[in-house]
Amino acid sequence: MPREANASPWPRRFAVATLLAAVPLLLFGGSVTTMGAGMAVEGWMNAEGHFLPFFPIEKWFRDSGTFVEHTHRLAGMAVGLFAIGLVVATFRTDDRRLARGLALASLVAIVAQGTLGGFRVLENSPELAFLHGTFAQFVFALLLVTAVVFGRPWNRSAQGADGQAHGQTGSQAGGLPEQAGRGPRRMASLALVLVAAQVAVGAWYRHGLRPTPQAGLTERLSIHLVLAFLVALAVIALGVMLMSADGERRGPLRRIALRLFVL
């Protein structure tokens, strides 16, 4: 028999810890871009002749750029360690395919993101800096989804519907429920694509400002603003669709709609 989804609290704890540790990682990463401090510390795992975790504290605090960049790297290591703990705890205590798949996907995404950042430094590549900044947003979204799936409300819902959900396809068991209707599900997909494009264009604009402003920044900003307008329209339209839903899922769908309106 498969193990109970929340028989052990450790997968949930590691999922939440990984997500929370990623918040300062993103903040310091954005500060690195703002300050143009991506090359403040030479080298990657061999940081100026020192293994990264043992970078001397006097060098760490020598200037603001070095502090922000090295702290960003240490935060990345912490996120990676929590992700490893999540994989181990999940495979020991949780037999759900979705849980195991998300735990592994989170770890792989974090390793890929860290590798991008490392090669960005080794090659001093603005292109890799752009990819590193863009991919970070998708990794964070993946960690958020993982934390939700490991959370108590999701587990209770999954266990309560276990008998009904047996044998359903992934599209039936995940995302918006079938009762939401085809229109809202399509609109949710459109909103997701628009948000992803908005994130990419935002990173494209920001990295065009450093180290020196590049040509075409006005055009990049214009595209960013247009996408912001389209994202707002898509999210509002999705909320309106969910508010007008009927049937037994009406209450939960309306709560989702209200959250979308707040966002």
SULFEN-V465306 format. One record per helix or strand of 2 or more residues. SS is the DSSP state (H for helix, E for strand). FROM is the first residue (numbers start at 1). TO is the last residue. If there is no record, write none. Layout:
ss=SS from=FROM to=TO
ss=SS from=FROM to=TO
This chain:
ss=H from=10 to=35
ss=E from=46 to=47
ss=E from=50 to=51
ss=H from=52 to=54
ss=H from=57 to=60
ss=H from=64 to=93
ss=H from=97 to=123
ss=H from=126 to=149
ss=H from=152 to=160
ss=H from=162 to=165
ss=H from=170 to=173
ss=H from=178 to=180
ss=H from=182 to=207
ss=H from=217 to=243
ss=H from=250 to=262
